[in-house]
Amino acid sequence: MRRWLSAAWALLQKDLQLELRSRYVVNVLLVFVLSALLVVALAAGGDALDARIQAGLLWIVILFAAALGLGRSFVAEEERGTVLLLRLNATGTTVYAGKLVLSFVSVLVVNSVLLGAFLVLFSVEVARPGLLMVTIALGTLGLAGATTLLAAIIARTARRGPLLPMLLFPLLCPLLLSAVSATHLSLSGVPLGTWRAAADSLLAMAGFTGVVISASVLLFDYVWHD
């Protein structure tokens, strides 16, 4: 177990160092999310939007940002020619764990900036900040878990660019529906028991995330070596 954790940590450190040097993923995602939010804010023209619409817009931007940036992790390994070295020196689950944590951290950083810009541009007053933070964290983990597996599958395909969004969107529908519902409740609140009202959505998000990550751990060795 200690050897597995050391290998996963070494892979994560390597990817973090490369990302800090190039800043490709974070820069691309930040430019995209800020541009998308600015366009939506200008289109709204200062009109107050319903909390459900605000929640939907927030998660649409998050979803497209994840589809845009998270597929680069394994593609970069193919481009650098380091895939064979990883296969020889690390197990599939080790690689998945390192890439999963990297994806989660990258998207969480971007989502934090996105959320701050979203609250400012749309003058949103959050009724339940704690619920919103939990929803963003669970949604980000679910996105990272699903995207990491799919990115490994499509990395060796010829037309890898459009494949990730095509495969990702249908898979994430349950997560997105629950995330929008919980975000709506965190923004608007309810007279009694906001957390209780959001419990079903949070449990659905946690269940989806657990199933996706568990399935990915079980399947990743076959995806990685075959």
FENNOR-V810538 format. One record per residue. N is the residue number from 1. RES is the residue in one letter. PSI is psi in radians with two decimals (999 if undefined). Layout:
N/RES/PSI
N/RES/PSI
This chain:
1/M/-0.75
2/R/-0.69
3/R/-0.69
4/W/-0.79
5/L/-0.68
6/S/-0.71
7/A/-0.74
8/A/-0.70
9/W/-0.70
10/A/-0.71
11/L/-0.73
12/L/-0.75
13/Q/-0.74
14/K/-0.80
15/D/-0.66
16/L/-0.71
17/Q/-0.74
18/L/-0.68
19/E/-0.66
20/L/-0.51
21/R/-0.81
22/S/-0.61
23/R/0.51
24/Y/-0.96
25/V/-0.88
26/V/-0.75
27/N/-0.79
28/V/-0.78
29/L/-0.73
30/L/-0.77
31/V/-0.73
32/F/-0.88
33/V/-0.67
34/L/-0.68
35/S/-0.77
36/A/-0.75
37/L/-0.69
38/L/-0.72
39/V/-0.77
40/V/-0.74
41/A/-0.73
42/L/-0.65
43/A/-0.62
44/A/-0.44
45/G/0.51
46/G/-0.02
47/D/2.53
48/A/2.24
49/L/2.60
50/D/2.60
51/A/-0.62
52/R/-0.68
53/I/-0.72
54/Q/-0.76
55/A/-0.74
56/G/-0.75
57/L/-0.71
58/L/-0.80
59/W/-0.44
60/I/-0.79
61/V/-0.74
62/I/-0.76
63/L/-0.84
64/F/-0.58
65/A/-0.74
66/A/-0.75
67/A/-0.55
68/L/-0.73
69/G/-0.53
70/L/-0.32
71/G/-0.14
72/R/-0.33
73/S/-0.93
74/F/-0.51
75/V/-0.70
76/A/-0.64
77/E/-0.70
78/E/-0.76
79/E/-0.63
80/R/-0.21
81/G/0.45
82/T/0.07
83/V/-0.79
84/L/-0.72
85/L/-0.71
86/L/-0.71
87/R/-0.58
88/L/-0.45
89/N/-0.08
90/A/2.53
91/T/2.85
92/G/-0.73
93/T/-0.57
94/T/-0.81
95/V/-0.77
96/Y/-0.75
97/A/-0.80
98/G/-0.77
99/K/-0.62
100/L/-0.83
101/V/-0.71
102/L/-0.79
103/S/-0.74
104/F/-0.80
105/V/-0.77
106/S/-0.84
107/V/-0.59
108/L/-0.69
109/V/-0.83
110/V/-0.73
111/N/-0.56
112/S/-0.78
113/V/-0.75
114/L/-0.78
115/L/-0.73
116/G/-0.78
117/A/-0.65
118/F/-0.79
119/L/-0.62
120/V/-0.85
121/L/-0.62
122/F/0.12
123/S/0.88
124/V/2.32
125/E/2.06
126/V/2.12
127/A/-0.64
128/R/1.48
129/P/-0.66
130/G/-0.75
131/L/-0.69
132/L/-0.73
133/M/-0.75
134/V/-0.72
135/T/-0.78
136/I/-0.75
137/A/-0.81
138/L/-0.74
139/G/-0.71
140/T/-0.73
141/L/-0.72
142/G/-0.75
143/L/-0.81
144/A/-0.71
145/G/-0.79
146/A/-0.72
147/T/-0.61
148/T/-0.78
149/L/-0.82
150/L/-0.63
151/A/-0.66
152/A/-0.61
153/I/-0.74
154/I/-0.10
155/A/-0.54
156/R/0.10
157/T/2.77
158/A/-0.70
159/R/1.15
160/R/-0.38
161/G/-1.06
162/P/-0.16
163/L/-0.68
164/L/-0.88
165/P/-0.66
166/M/-0.67
167/L/-0.52
168/L/-0.75
169/F/-0.86
170/P/-0.64
171/L/-0.61
172/L/0.03
173/C/-0.84
174/P/-0.71
175/L/-0.77
176/L/-0.72
177/L/-0.78
178/S/-0.68
179/A/-0.73
180/V/-0.73
181/S/-0.82
182/A/-0.66
183/T/-0.71
184/H/-0.77
185/L/-0.64
186/S/-0.52
187/L/-0.73
188/S/-0.64
189/G/2.92
190/V/2.75
191/P/-0.69
192/L/2.20
193/G/1.11
194/T/-0.76
195/W/-0.68
196/R/-0.67
197/A/-0.55
198/A/-0.02
199/A/-0.76
200/D/-0.73
201/S/-0.75
202/L/-0.71
203/L/-0.68
204/A/-0.73
205/M/-0.77
206/A/-0.71
207/G/-0.77
208/F/-0.81
209/T/-0.76
210/G/-0.74
211/V/-0.77
212/V/-0.80
213/I/-0.69
214/S/-0.79
215/A/-0.68
216/S/-0.72
217/V/-0.71
218/L/-0.59
219/L/-0.27
220/F/-0.59
221/D/-0.72
222/Y/-0.71
223/V/-0.68
224/W/-0.66
225/H/-0.29
226/D/999
